[in-house]
């Protein structure tokens, strides 16, 4: 049986988007997948409840213009993550 770390190892070192069950979205380089947390470095933590910009629009802007880094490192609880994708896999409208 594969662990989460094994299933996500192809994303290590890649710029990723973590969609969550909350208004938060995380963009950054995936460094580590642990038992309870995912570690991103050189990342952007975006709270869509504090802005009129929807998550999807914000992610597309990051694809076009790069990630606006506001954290050097962040640990995200795995039980809050809905999906993970490479930023480069985000498609244009």
Steps between C-alpha positions, in 0.01 A plus 500: 500500500640839397530776757399861433868588470549233232191609307609864500877454450477617137388840632801548730704798377213621279293816532157381608154626587331362811125551495340473843155466652538853635534831313878446517711399203872427517745540213865406531769240456416167661785404727364215711197280562481392862255294702271795577641798314618601153793745495521776240792741463522832315125516520194720483221455753183656358175550691222559247261612775710815542481597133255529215728286283381140478749219558497392135574852372781535754652168390485603132676826589775299671536287187541812284711716732662259745433420862488805729703362787386610845633206700838328494346177634155378596362174635149415374286240675437212261145453623415849367629440147244421231741480207856554391617591153811638338468869429615419147196269460257789554337581168405836359133591480 
